[in-house]
Amino acid sequence: MGFATEGKLWYNLRMSQEWNIRSRGHICSICEKPLVDKAPVVSVLKELPDGYERMDCHPECWKTAQRDWEPFSQWEGVYAAPPPPDAKKEPLKKETADELLRHLITLDDPAMKNVVYVLAVMLERSKILVERDAHEQADHTIIRIYEHRRTGESFVVLDPRLRLENLAEVQQQVVALLSGTKTLGEVSSEESK
Ligand SMILES: [Zn+2]
């Protein structure tokens, strides 16, 4: 791959970063009436020239609405109304891991793509995220859509198809970031070597 192509790839990847976290709406994107607590909701990502638009809809509205486009991704979940302000917080450690993922996705550093992916997988295994969809790309990397079980945010994460022998090293970097023994800058410069 030449420099020009590689540059363009990173450019596209960077441009898309700010679109890669989408919160769940609280009203139906079609009829604009409130979504119902604990009732099914259809979530949809629509591909735009510069990213994704997210829609959250009553299943009935989604089924009956007319449209002339195909969703990039579509899944059915259960809408949960935002918790009251005095709700008990989750344990600190879990909060830290998903905060780190949000931070890394908005940080927009191509050198961190392996770390972002492994962190998302770790959050999925600890049942904080659920994978909703996956799209294989021409270069065999995969775009995976995760949804945060509690907040309903969707995260668009690139699965770089890590080789197994690199996995342990990346896991150690994630653990070092979570425990504070390494900074983001240190890990980023290790990864871009
Ligand atoms: Zn509706």
Residues whose N, C-alpha, C, O or C-beta is under 5 A from the ligand:
A	BS01	ZN	C28 I30 C31 E32 H58 C61
